[in-house]
Amino acid sequence: MNGPANSEPSGIQSGIQEEYDDQVLDARRARWTAFGTGALLALVGLAASALRLSGSAPTLVPAAYAFGAAVCALAAVLGSRGRTRRALWLLIAGVMVMALGDQFD
């Protein structure tokens, strides 16, 4: 035996490290994606709420847009903290509330 008995081949260690780095990168990308999508949908919902409020739409329509925007903003916060699965479902719910409010117009 030329080397220590408890040493692992360096190829296995580097492969494990690369896999771990890829998982960290994927998690970071998922957090940023959830945050960015939630923030964008929240801004769009607030803009639509302001436009509908200034028009002749019933009061329920801008309220639905504003509530959907608030749900999307909550999803952005959860997504930035790593709760990406919950953030995804909140994004879906927020967009559904905004779409439902649009049906009342």
PAMIMAR-733901 format. One record per atom (N, C-alpha, C, O): x, y, z; atom name; residue number from 1. Coordinates in nm, 3 decimals. Atoms other than C-alpha are relative to their C-alpha. Layout:
N
pt east:X	north:Y	up:Z	a:CA	k:NUM;
...
//
This chain:
105
pt east:0.083	north:-0.118	up:0.000	a:N	k:1;
pt east:0.000	north:0.000	up:0.000	a:CA	k:1;
pt east:0.087	north:0.124	up:0.000	a:C	k:1;
pt east:0.171	north:0.144	up:0.088	a:O	k:1;
pt east:-0.080	north:-0.120	up:0.013	a:N	k:2;
pt east:0.147	north:0.325	up:-0.111	a:CA	k:2;
pt east:-0.061	north:0.120	up:0.073	a:C	k:2;
pt east:0.013	north:0.208	up:0.116	a:O	k:2;
pt east:0.066	north:-0.115	up:-0.061	a:N	k:3;
pt east:-0.115	north:0.565	up:0.038	a:CA	k:3;
pt east:-0.067	north:-0.039	up:0.129	a:C	k:3;
pt east:-0.068	north:-0.156	up:0.167	a:O	k:3;
pt east:0.073	north:0.029	up:-0.123	a:N	k:4;
pt east:-0.314	north:0.596	up:0.360	a:CA	k:4;
pt east:-0.119	north:-0.089	up:-0.029	a:C	k:4;
pt east:-0.179	north:-0.082	up:-0.136	a:O	k:4;
pt east:0.107	north:0.098	up:0.020	a:N	k:5;
pt east:-0.574	north:0.325	up:0.409	a:CA	k:5;
pt east:-0.138	north:0.064	up:-0.003	a:C	k:5;
pt east:-0.228	north:0.010	up:-0.067	a:O	k:5;
pt east:0.133	north:-0.061	up:-0.008	a:N	k:6;
pt east:-0.863	north:0.562	up:0.479	a:CA	k:6;
pt east:-0.021	north:0.111	up:-0.103	a:C	k:6;
pt east:-0.121	north:0.183	up:-0.095	a:O	k:6;
pt east:0.018	north:-0.106	up:0.100	a:N	k:7;
pt east:-0.814	north:0.796	up:0.183	a:CA	k:7;
pt east:-0.088	north:-0.049	up:-0.113	a:C	k:7;
pt east:-0.084	north:-0.165	up:-0.153	a:O	k:7;
pt east:0.085	north:0.029	up:0.114	a:N	k:8;
pt east:-1.069	north:0.812	up:-0.096	a:CA	k:8;
pt east:0.068	north:0.054	up:-0.125	a:C	k:8;
pt east:0.147	north:0.148	up:-0.119	a:O	k:8;
pt east:-0.054	north:-0.057	up:0.124	a:N	k:9;
pt east:-0.979	north:0.864	up:-0.456	a:CA	k:9;
pt east:-0.052	north:0.142	up:-0.020	a:C	k:9;
pt east:-0.168	north:0.172	up:0.009	a:O	k:9;
pt east:0.038	north:-0.141	up:0.015	a:N	k:10;
pt east:-0.984	north:1.231	up:-0.541	a:CA	k:10;
pt east:-0.113	north:0.020	up:-0.101	a:C	k:10;
pt east:-0.184	north:0.120	up:-0.095	a:O	k:10;
pt east:0.107	north:-0.011	up:0.098	a:N	k:11;
pt east:-1.222	north:1.169	up:-0.831	a:CA	k:11;
pt east:-0.137	north:-0.010	up:0.064	a:C	k:11;
pt east:-0.230	north:0.059	up:0.022	a:O	k:11;
pt east:0.128	north:0.014	up:-0.069	a:N	k:12;
pt east:-1.501	north:1.062	up:-0.597	a:CA	k:12;
pt east:-0.030	north:0.125	up:0.080	a:C	k:12;
pt east:-0.143	north:0.174	up:0.079	a:O	k:12;
pt east:0.021	north:-0.121	up:-0.079	a:N	k:13;
pt east:-1.452	north:1.361	up:-0.368	a:CA	k:13;
pt east:-0.038	north:0.119	up:-0.088	a:C	k:13;
pt east:-0.128	north:0.195	up:-0.053	a:O	k:13;
pt east:0.031	north:-0.113	up:0.087	a:N	k:14;
pt east:-1.455	north:1.609	up:-0.654	a:CA	k:14;
pt east:-0.137	north:-0.017	up:-0.064	a:C	k:14;
pt east:-0.206	north:0.082	up:-0.087	a:O	k:14;
pt east:0.134	north:0.024	up:0.056	a:N	k:15;
pt east:-1.766	north:1.444	up:-0.802	a:CA	k:15;
pt east:-0.109	north:0.033	up:0.100	a:C	k:15;
pt east:-0.212	north:0.090	up:0.063	a:O	k:15;
pt east:0.098	north:-0.032	up:-0.104	a:N	k:16;
pt east:-1.951	north:1.474	up:-0.472	a:CA	k:16;
pt east:-0.007	north:0.150	up:0.020	a:C	k:16;
pt east:-0.116	north:0.206	up:0.036	a:O	k:16;
pt east:-0.003	north:-0.145	up:-0.017	a:N	k:17;
pt east:-1.841	north:1.835	up:-0.435	a:CA	k:17;
pt east:-0.070	north:0.071	up:-0.115	a:C	k:17;
pt east:-0.144	north:0.167	up:-0.092	a:O	k:17;
pt east:0.067	north:-0.061	up:0.116	a:N	k:18;
pt east:-1.957	north:1.921	up:-0.788	a:CA	k:18;
pt east:-0.150	north:-0.020	up:0.008	a:C	k:18;
pt east:-0.226	north:0.071	up:-0.026	a:O	k:18;
pt east:0.143	north:0.026	up:-0.013	a:N	k:19;
pt east:-2.295	north:1.756	up:-0.724	a:CA	k:19;
pt east:-0.061	north:0.091	up:0.106	a:C	k:19;
pt east:-0.171	north:0.144	up:0.088	a:O	k:19;
pt east:0.047	north:-0.089	up:-0.105	a:N	k:20;
pt east:-2.332	north:1.953	up:-0.401	a:CA	k:20;
pt east:-0.007	north:0.145	up:-0.050	a:C	k:20;
pt east:-0.104	north:0.215	up:-0.020	a:O	k:20;
pt east:0.000	north:-0.136	up:0.054	a:N	k:21;
pt east:-2.239	north:2.277	up:-0.579	a:CA	k:21;
pt east:-0.115	north:0.021	up:-0.098	a:C	k:21;
pt east:-0.175	north:0.128	up:-0.101	a:O	k:21;
pt east:0.112	north:-0.009	up:0.093	a:N	k:22;
pt east:-2.496	north:2.205	up:-0.849	a:CA	k:22;
pt east:-0.132	north:0.013	up:0.074	a:C	k:22;
pt east:-0.219	north:0.090	up:0.033	a:O	k:22;
pt east:0.124	north:-0.008	up:-0.079	a:N	k:23;
pt east:-2.767	north:2.152	up:-0.586	a:CA	k:23;
pt east:-0.015	north:0.138	up:0.064	a:C	k:23;
pt east:-0.125	north:0.192	up:0.069	a:O	k:23;
pt east:0.003	north:-0.134	up:-0.059	a:N	k:24;
pt east:-2.676	north:2.479	up:-0.415	a:CA	k:24;
pt east:-0.037	north:0.102	up:-0.106	a:C	k:24;
pt east:-0.116	north:0.193	up:-0.080	a:O	k:24;
pt east:0.030	north:-0.093	up:0.108	a:N	k:25;
pt east:-2.686	north:2.660	up:-0.747	a:CA	k:25;
pt east:-0.146	north:-0.012	up:-0.043	a:C	k:25;
pt east:-0.211	north:0.090	up:-0.069	a:O	k:25;
pt east:0.140	north:0.019	up:0.035	a:N	k:26;
pt east:-3.025	north:2.507	up:-0.833	a:CA	k:26;
pt east:-0.093	north:0.061	up:0.104	a:C	k:26;
pt east:-0.193	north:0.124	up:0.069	a:O	k:26;
pt east:0.082	north:-0.058	up:-0.106	a:N	k:27;
pt east:-3.168	north:2.610	up:-0.495	a:CA	k:27;
pt east:0.003	north:0.152	up:-0.006	a:C	k:27;
pt east:-0.100	north:0.217	up:0.011	a:O	k:27;
pt east:-0.012	north:-0.146	up:0.011	a:N	k:28;
pt east:-3.037	north:2.964	up:-0.535	a:CA	k:28;
pt east:-0.079	north:0.051	up:-0.119	a:C	k:28;
pt east:-0.146	north:0.154	up:-0.110	a:O	k:28;
pt east:0.075	north:-0.040	up:0.120	a:N	k:29;
pt east:-3.182	north:2.985	up:-0.885	a:CA	k:29;
pt east:-0.150	north:-0.008	up:0.024	a:C	k:29;
pt east:-0.225	north:0.079	up:-0.021	a:O	k:29;
pt east:0.142	north:0.012	up:-0.031	a:N	k:30;
pt east:-3.520	north:2.862	up:-0.759	a:CA	k:30;
pt east:-0.047	north:0.112	up:0.091	a:C	k:30;
pt east:-0.157	north:0.165	up:0.072	a:O	k:30;
pt east:0.037	north:-0.111	up:-0.088	a:N	k:31;
pt east:-3.523	north:3.123	up:-0.482	a:CA	k:31;
pt east:-0.010	north:0.130	up:-0.077	a:C	k:31;
pt east:-0.106	north:0.205	up:-0.060	a:O	k:31;
pt east:0.002	north:-0.123	up:0.076	a:N	k:32;
pt east:-3.438	north:3.405	up:-0.720	a:CA	k:32;
pt east:-0.116	north:0.002	up:-0.100	a:C	k:32;
pt east:-0.177	north:0.107	up:-0.122	a:O	k:32;
pt east:0.112	north:0.007	up:0.095	a:N	k:33;
pt east:-3.695	north:3.286	up:-0.974	a:CA	k:33;
pt east:-0.132	north:0.024	up:0.070	a:C	k:33;
pt east:-0.217	north:0.098	up:0.020	a:O	k:33;
pt east:0.124	north:-0.020	up:-0.075	a:N	k:34;
pt east:-3.970	north:3.267	up:-0.713	a:CA	k:34;
pt east:-0.014	north:0.145	up:0.045	a:C	k:34;
pt east:-0.122	north:0.202	up:0.038	a:O	k:34;
pt east:0.004	north:-0.139	up:-0.043	a:N	k:35;
pt east:-3.878	north:3.609	up:-0.579	a:CA	k:35;
pt east:-0.030	north:0.093	up:-0.117	a:C	k:35;
pt east:-0.117	north:0.181	up:-0.107	a:O	k:35;
pt east:0.019	north:-0.087	up:0.115	a:N	k:36;
pt east:-3.858	north:3.771	up:-0.921	a:CA	k:36;
pt east:-0.140	north:-0.010	up:-0.059	a:C	k:36;
pt east:-0.200	north:0.092	up:-0.094	a:O	k:36;
pt east:0.134	north:0.019	up:0.054	a:N	k:37;
pt east:-4.182	north:3.621	up:-1.046	a:CA	k:37;
pt east:-0.105	north:0.060	up:0.092	a:C	k:37;
pt east:-0.199	north:0.126	up:0.046	a:O	k:37;
pt east:0.096	north:-0.055	up:-0.095	a:N	k:38;
pt east:-4.368	north:3.714	up:-0.729	a:CA	k:38;
pt east:0.001	north:0.152	up:0.000	a:C	k:38;
pt east:-0.105	north:0.215	up:0.003	a:O	k:38;
pt east:-0.010	north:-0.146	up:0.002	a:N	k:39;
pt east:-4.240	north:4.070	up:-0.734	a:CA	k:39;
pt east:-0.059	north:0.058	up:-0.128	a:C	k:39;
pt east:-0.130	north:0.158	up:-0.124	a:O	k:39;
pt east:0.053	north:-0.048	up:0.128	a:N	k:40;
pt east:-4.322	north:4.113	up:-1.102	a:CA	k:40;
pt east:-0.153	north:-0.009	up:-0.004	a:C	k:40;
pt east:-0.220	north:0.085	up:-0.047	a:O	k:40;
pt east:0.145	north:0.015	up:0.001	a:N	k:41;
pt east:-4.675	north:3.976	up:-1.062	a:CA	k:41;
pt east:-0.066	north:0.095	up:0.100	a:C	k:41;
pt east:-0.177	north:0.144	up:0.075	a:O	k:41;
pt east:0.055	north:-0.095	up:-0.096	a:N	k:42;
pt east:-4.730	north:4.194	up:-0.754	a:CA	k:42;
pt east:-0.004	north:0.141	up:-0.060	a:C	k:42;
pt east:-0.103	north:0.212	up:-0.044	a:O	k:42;
pt east:-0.001	north:-0.132	up:0.064	a:N	k:43;
pt east:-4.627	north:4.506	up:-0.947	a:CA	k:43;
pt east:-0.105	north:0.011	up:-0.111	a:C	k:43;
pt east:-0.171	north:0.113	up:-0.124	a:O	k:43;
pt east:0.100	north:0.000	up:0.107	a:N	k:44;
pt east:-4.846	north:4.412	up:-1.243	a:CA	k:44;
pt east:-0.141	north:0.006	up:0.059	a:C	k:44;
pt east:-0.227	north:0.077	up:0.008	a:O	k:44;
pt east:0.131	north:-0.003	up:-0.065	a:N	k:45;
pt east:-5.140	north:4.347	up:-1.010	a:CA	k:45;
pt east:-0.032	north:0.136	up:0.058	a:C	k:45;
pt east:-0.146	north:0.182	up:0.048	a:O	k:45;
pt east:0.024	north:-0.134	up:-0.053	a:N	k:46;
pt east:-5.097	north:4.682	up:-0.839	a:CA	k:46;
pt east:-0.026	north:0.101	up:-0.112	a:C	k:46;
pt east:-0.111	north:0.188	up:-0.098	a:O	k:46;
pt east:0.024	north:-0.090	up:0.113	a:N	k:47;
pt east:-5.074	north:4.860	up:-1.174	a:CA	k:47;
pt east:-0.140	north:-0.022	up:-0.059	a:C	k:47;
pt east:-0.210	north:0.074	up:-0.091	a:O	k:47;
pt east:0.134	north:0.028	up:0.052	a:N	k:48;
pt east:-5.388	north:4.684	up:-1.299	a:CA	k:48;
pt east:-0.107	north:0.050	up:0.097	a:C	k:48;
pt east:-0.211	north:0.099	up:0.054	a:O	k:48;
pt east:0.095	north:-0.050	up:-0.099	a:N	k:49;
pt east:-5.564	north:4.772	up:-0.973	a:CA	k:49;
pt east:-0.015	north:0.151	up:-0.010	a:C	k:49;
pt east:-0.126	north:0.204	up:-0.002	a:O	k:49;
pt east:0.005	north:-0.147	up:0.012	a:N	k:50;
pt east:-5.473	north:5.139	up:-1.012	a:CA	k:50;
pt east:-0.072	north:0.041	up:-0.128	a:C	k:50;
pt east:-0.149	north:0.137	up:-0.128	a:O	k:50;
pt east:0.069	north:-0.033	up:0.126	a:N	k:51;
pt east:-5.588	north:5.141	up:-1.375	a:CA	k:51;
pt east:-0.150	north:-0.026	up:0.010	a:C	k:51;
pt east:-0.230	north:0.053	up:-0.040	a:O	k:51;
pt east:0.142	north:0.032	up:-0.013	a:N	k:52;
pt east:-5.918	north:4.972	up:-1.290	a:CA	k:52;
pt east:-0.070	north:0.092	up:0.099	a:C	k:52;
pt east:-0.189	north:0.122	up:0.084	a:O	k:52;
pt east:0.059	north:-0.090	up:-0.098	a:N	k:53;
pt east:-5.973	north:5.200	up:-0.993	a:CA	k:53;
pt east:-0.032	north:0.135	up:-0.062	a:C	k:53;
pt east:-0.131	north:0.199	up:-0.026	a:O	k:53;
pt east:0.024	north:-0.130	up:0.064	a:N	k:54;
pt east:-5.945	north:5.510	up:-1.212	a:CA	k:54;
pt east:-0.107	north:-0.008	up:-0.107	a:C	k:54;
pt east:-0.156	north:0.095	up:-0.153	a:O	k:54;
pt east:0.101	north:0.017	up:0.104	a:N	k:55;
pt east:-6.190	north:5.365	up:-1.465	a:CA	k:55;
pt east:-0.139	north:-0.016	up:0.059	a:C	k:55;
pt east:-0.164	north:0.020	up:0.175	a:O	k:55;
pt east:0.140	north:0.016	up:-0.041	a:N	k:56;
pt east:-6.558	north:5.279	up:-1.445	a:CA	k:56;
pt east:-0.032	north:-0.143	up:0.041	a:C	k:56;
pt east:-0.147	north:-0.186	up:0.031	a:O	k:56;
pt east:0.022	north:0.139	up:-0.039	a:N	k:57;
pt east:-6.513	north:4.922	up:-1.321	a:CA	k:57;
pt east:-0.062	north:-0.005	up:0.139	a:C	k:57;
pt east:-0.043	north:0.086	up:0.219	a:O	k:57;
pt east:0.054	north:0.016	up:-0.136	a:N	k:58;
pt east:-6.704	north:4.794	up:-1.017	a:CA	k:58;
pt east:0.114	north:-0.007	up:0.103	a:C	k:58;
pt east:0.228	north:-0.038	up:0.068	a:O	k:58;
pt east:-0.101	north:-0.007	up:-0.106	a:N	k:59;
pt east:-6.522	north:4.822	up:-0.685	a:CA	k:59;
pt east:0.067	north:-0.134	up:0.024	a:C	k:59;
pt east:0.182	north:-0.139	up:0.067	a:O	k:59;
pt east:-0.054	north:0.133	up:-0.024	a:N	k:60;
pt east:-6.471	north:4.447	up:-0.664	a:CA	k:60;
pt east:0.120	north:-0.031	up:-0.090	a:C	k:60;
pt east:0.209	north:-0.106	up:-0.051	a:O	k:60;
pt east:-0.108	north:0.029	up:0.096	a:N	k:61;
pt east:-6.241	north:4.444	up:-0.968	a:CA	k:61;
pt east:0.136	north:0.051	up:0.050	a:C	k:61;
pt east:0.230	north:-0.028	up:0.056	a:O	k:61;
pt east:-0.131	north:-0.043	up:-0.050	a:N	k:62;
pt east:-5.960	north:4.667	up:-0.833	a:CA	k:62;
pt east:0.037	north:-0.064	up:0.133	a:C	k:62;
pt east:0.155	north:-0.085	up:0.162	a:O	k:62;
pt east:-0.028	north:0.067	up:-0.127	a:N	k:63;
pt east:-5.996	north:4.503	up:-0.492	a:CA	k:63;
pt east:0.057	north:-0.140	up:-0.024	a:C	k:63;
pt east:0.147	north:-0.184	up:0.046	a:O	k:63;
pt east:-0.051	north:0.134	up:0.033	a:N	k:64;
pt east:-5.942	north:4.161	up:-0.648	a:CA	k:64;
pt east:0.142	north:0.007	up:-0.053	a:C	k:64;
pt east:0.226	north:-0.076	up:-0.018	a:O	k:64;
pt east:-0.137	north:-0.017	up:0.051	a:N	k:65;
pt east:-5.635	north:4.283	up:-0.836	a:CA	k:65;
pt east:0.096	north:0.032	up:0.115	a:C	k:65;
pt east:0.207	north:-0.023	up:0.120	a:O	k:65;
pt east:-0.087	north:-0.037	up:-0.112	a:N	k:66;
pt east:-5.494	north:4.439	up:-0.518	a:CA	k:66;
pt east:0.023	north:-0.119	up:0.094	a:C	k:66;
pt east:0.134	north:-0.139	up:0.142	a:O	k:66;
pt east:-0.016	north:0.117	up:-0.085	a:N	k:67;
pt east:-5.560	north:4.124	up:-0.314	a:CA	k:67;
pt east:0.090	north:-0.104	up:-0.067	a:C	k:67;
pt east:0.174	north:-0.165	up:-0.001	a:O	k:67;
pt east:-0.087	north:0.092	up:0.074	a:N	k:68;
pt east:-5.401	north:3.907	up:-0.583	a:CA	k:68;
pt east:0.145	north:0.047	up:0.000	a:C	k:68;
pt east:0.237	north:-0.034	up:0.009	a:O	k:68;
pt east:-0.135	north:-0.055	up:-0.005	a:N	k:69;
pt east:-5.101	north:4.140	up:-0.587	a:CA	k:69;
pt east:0.062	north:-0.021	up:0.138	a:C	k:69;
pt east:0.181	north:-0.048	up:0.149	a:O	k:69;
pt east:-0.051	north:0.024	up:-0.136	a:N	k:70;
pt east:-5.070	north:4.108	up:-0.208	a:CA	k:70;
pt east:0.039	north:-0.145	up:0.019	a:C	k:70;
pt east:0.139	north:-0.175	up:0.084	a:O	k:70;
pt east:-0.033	north:0.143	up:-0.008	a:N	k:71;
pt east:-5.076	north:3.729	up:-0.237	a:CA	k:71;
pt east:0.130	north:-0.028	up:-0.075	a:C	k:71;
pt east:0.213	north:-0.106	up:-0.028	a:O	k:71;
pt east:-0.124	north:0.018	up:0.078	a:N	k:72;
pt east:-4.805	north:3.744	up:-0.505	a:CA	k:72;
pt east:0.120	north:0.061	up:0.072	a:C	k:72;
pt east:0.230	north:0.008	up:0.064	a:O	k:72;
pt east:-0.109	north:-0.059	up:-0.078	a:N	k:73;
pt east:-4.597	north:3.976	up:-0.285	a:CA	k:73;
pt east:0.040	north:-0.093	up:0.115	a:C	k:73;
pt east:0.159	north:-0.108	up:0.144	a:O	k:73;
pt east:-0.029	north:0.098	up:-0.105	a:N	k:74;
pt east:-4.626	north:3.723	up:-0.001	a:CA	k:74;
pt east:0.077	north:-0.118	up:-0.058	a:C	k:74;
pt east:0.168	north:-0.171	up:0.006	a:O	k:74;
pt east:-0.071	north:0.109	up:0.066	a:N	k:75;
pt east:-4.515	north:3.455	up:-0.245	a:CA	k:75;
pt east:0.144	north:0.039	up:-0.029	a:C	k:75;
pt east:0.235	north:-0.044	up:-0.019	a:O	k:75;
pt east:-0.137	north:-0.046	up:0.025	a:N	k:76;
pt east:-4.211	north:3.665	up:-0.335	a:CA	k:76;
pt east:0.083	north:-0.006	up:0.128	a:C	k:76;
pt east:0.200	north:-0.044	up:0.125	a:O	k:76;
pt east:-0.071	north:0.005	up:-0.128	a:N	k:77;
pt east:-4.116	north:3.692	up:0.032	a:CA	k:77;
pt east:0.032	north:-0.144	up:0.038	a:C	k:77;
pt east:0.144	north:-0.176	up:0.078	a:O	k:77;
pt east:-0.024	north:0.140	up:-0.032	a:N	k:78;
pt east:-4.159	north:3.320	up:0.088	a:CA	k:78;
pt east:0.103	north:-0.062	up:-0.093	a:C	k:78;
pt east:0.186	north:-0.142	up:-0.050	a:O	k:78;
pt east:-0.096	north:0.053	up:0.096	a:N	k:79;
pt east:-3.965	north:3.242	up:-0.229	a:CA	k:79;
pt east:0.142	north:0.044	up:0.030	a:C	k:79;
pt east:0.236	north:-0.033	up:0.011	a:O	k:79;
pt east:-0.134	north:-0.048	up:-0.032	a:N	k:80;
pt east:-3.673	north:3.458	up:-0.121	a:CA	k:80;
pt east:0.057	north:-0.068	up:0.124	a:C	k:80;
pt east:0.178	north:-0.071	up:0.143	a:O	k:80;
pt east:-0.044	north:0.070	up:-0.121	a:N	k:81;
pt east:-3.659	north:3.266	up:0.208	a:CA	k:81;
pt east:0.014	north:-0.150	up:-0.021	a:C	k:81;
pt east:0.044	north:-0.223	up:0.073	a:O	k:81;
pt east:-0.023	north:0.141	up:0.030	a:N	k:82;
pt east:-3.643	north:2.930	up:0.035	a:CA	k:82;
pt east:-0.123	north:-0.086	up:-0.002	a:C	k:82;
pt east:-0.113	north:-0.206	up:-0.027	a:O	k:82;
pt east:0.126	north:0.076	up:0.002	a:N	k:83;
pt east:-4.007	north:2.822	up:0.057	a:CA	k:83;
pt east:-0.060	north:0.006	up:-0.141	a:C	k:83;
pt east:-0.167	north:0.064	up:-0.162	a:O	k:83;
pt east:0.036	north:-0.017	up:0.140	a:N	k:84;
pt east:-4.032	north:2.786	up:-0.318	a:CA	k:84;
pt east:-0.127	north:-0.075	up:-0.038	a:C	k:84;
pt east:-0.202	north:-0.029	up:-0.124	a:O	k:84;
pt east:0.122	north:0.075	up:0.034	a:N	k:85;
pt east:-4.306	north:2.522	up:-0.327	a:CA	k:85;
pt east:-0.124	north:0.076	up:0.046	a:C	k:85;
pt east:-0.222	north:0.086	up:-0.028	a:O	k:85;
pt east:0.113	north:-0.081	up:-0.048	a:N	k:86;
pt east:-4.539	north:2.732	up:-0.112	a:CA	k:86;
pt east:-0.013	north:0.127	up:-0.083	a:C	k:86;
pt east:-0.124	north:0.172	up:-0.110	a:O	k:86;
pt east:0.003	north:-0.121	up:0.082	a:N	k:87;
pt east:-4.443	north:3.037	up:-0.316	a:CA	k:87;
pt east:-0.066	north:-0.027	up:-0.135	a:C	k:87;
pt east:-0.142	north:0.056	up:-0.185	a:O	k:87;
pt east:0.062	north:0.035	up:0.128	a:N	k:88;
pt east:-4.541	north:2.861	up:-0.637	a:CA	k:88;
pt east:-0.152	north:-0.009	up:0.013	a:C	k:88;
pt east:-0.224	north:0.044	up:-0.071	a:O	k:88;
pt east:0.145	north:0.013	up:-0.018	a:N	k:89;
pt east:-4.885	north:2.773	up:-0.502	a:CA	k:89;
pt east:-0.064	north:0.135	up:0.031	a:C	k:89;
pt east:-0.176	north:0.160	up:-0.013	a:O	k:89;
pt east:0.054	north:-0.133	up:-0.024	a:N	k:90;
pt east:-4.936	north:3.126	up:-0.374	a:CA	k:90;
pt east:-0.001	north:0.085	up:-0.127	a:C	k:90;
pt east:-0.093	north:0.164	up:-0.147	a:O	k:90;
pt east:0.001	north:-0.071	up:0.129	a:N	k:91;
pt east:-4.839	north:3.266	up:-0.714	a:CA	k:91;
pt east:-0.119	north:-0.043	up:-0.084	a:C	k:91;
pt east:-0.186	north:0.040	up:-0.146	a:O	k:91;
pt east:0.115	north:0.052	up:0.075	a:N	k:92;
pt east:-5.099	north:3.042	up:-0.876	a:CA	k:92;
pt east:-0.129	north:0.056	up:0.057	a:C	k:92;
pt east:-0.217	north:0.100	up:-0.017	a:O	k:92;
pt east:0.122	north:-0.051	up:-0.064	a:N	k:93;
pt east:-5.362	north:3.149	up:-0.621	a:CA	k:93;
pt east:-0.015	north:0.151	up:-0.026	a:C	k:93;
pt east:-0.126	north:0.197	up:-0.051	a:O	k:93;
pt east:0.008	north:-0.144	up:0.024	a:N	k:94;
pt east:-5.277	north:3.518	up:-0.665	a:CA	k:94;
pt east:-0.044	north:0.033	up:-0.142	a:C	k:94;
pt east:-0.126	north:0.123	up:-0.163	a:O	k:94;
pt east:0.040	north:-0.023	up:0.140	a:N	k:95;
pt east:-5.307	north:3.503	up:-1.043	a:CA	k:95;
pt east:-0.146	north:-0.043	up:-0.021	a:C	k:95;
pt east:-0.219	north:0.021	up:-0.096	a:O	k:95;
pt east:0.140	north:0.042	up:0.012	a:N	k:96;
pt east:-5.635	north:3.311	up:-1.010	a:CA	k:96;
pt east:-0.094	north:0.105	up:0.060	a:C	k:96;
pt east:-0.201	north:0.129	up:0.003	a:O	k:96;
pt east:0.084	north:-0.106	up:-0.059	a:N	k:97;
pt east:-5.776	north:3.582	up:-0.780	a:CA	k:97;
pt east:-0.008	north:0.119	up:-0.094	a:C	k:97;
pt east:-0.115	north:0.178	up:-0.112	a:O	k:97;
pt east:0.002	north:-0.111	up:0.096	a:N	k:98;
pt east:-5.673	north:3.849	up:-1.030	a:CA	k:98;
pt east:-0.086	north:-0.034	up:-0.122	a:C	k:98;
pt east:-0.160	north:0.052	up:-0.171	a:O	k:98;
pt east:0.082	north:0.041	up:0.116	a:N	k:99;
pt east:-5.833	north:3.652	up:-1.315	a:CA	k:99;
pt east:-0.147	north:-0.003	up:0.037	a:C	k:99;
pt east:-0.232	north:0.034	up:-0.044	a:O	k:99;
pt east:0.140	north:0.001	up:-0.046	a:N	k:100;
pt east:-6.150	north:3.605	up:-1.111	a:CA	k:100;
pt east:-0.054	north:0.144	up:0.010	a:C	k:100;
pt east:-0.167	north:0.171	up:-0.028	a:O	k:100;
pt east:0.042	north:-0.141	up:-0.006	a:N	k:101;
pt east:-6.164	north:3.978	up:-1.044	a:CA	k:101;
pt east:-0.022	north:0.059	up:-0.137	a:C	k:101;
pt east:-0.110	north:0.144	up:-0.154	a:O	k:101;
pt east:0.019	north:-0.048	up:0.136	a:N	k:102;
pt east:-6.128	north:4.042	up:-1.415	a:CA	k:102;
pt east:-0.132	north:-0.048	up:-0.059	a:C	k:102;
pt east:-0.187	north:0.018	up:-0.146	a:O	k:102;
pt east:0.128	north:0.052	up:0.051	a:N	k:103;
pt east:-6.438	north:3.830	up:-1.478	a:CA	k:103;
pt east:-0.119	north:0.086	up:0.045	a:C	k:103;
pt east:-0.224	north:0.085	up:-0.020	a:O	k:103;
pt east:0.108	north:-0.086	up:-0.049	a:N	k:104;
pt east:-6.648	north:4.076	up:-1.275	a:CA	k:104;
pt east:-0.011	north:0.130	up:-0.077	a:C	k:104;
pt east:-0.104	north:0.207	up:-0.055	a:O	k:104;
pt east:-0.001	north:-0.125	up:0.076	a:N	k:105;
pt east:-6.566	north:4.356	up:-1.515	a:CA	k:105;
pt east:-0.097	north:-0.005	up:-0.115	a:C	k:105;
pt east:-0.109	north:0.092	up:-0.190	a:O	k:105;
//
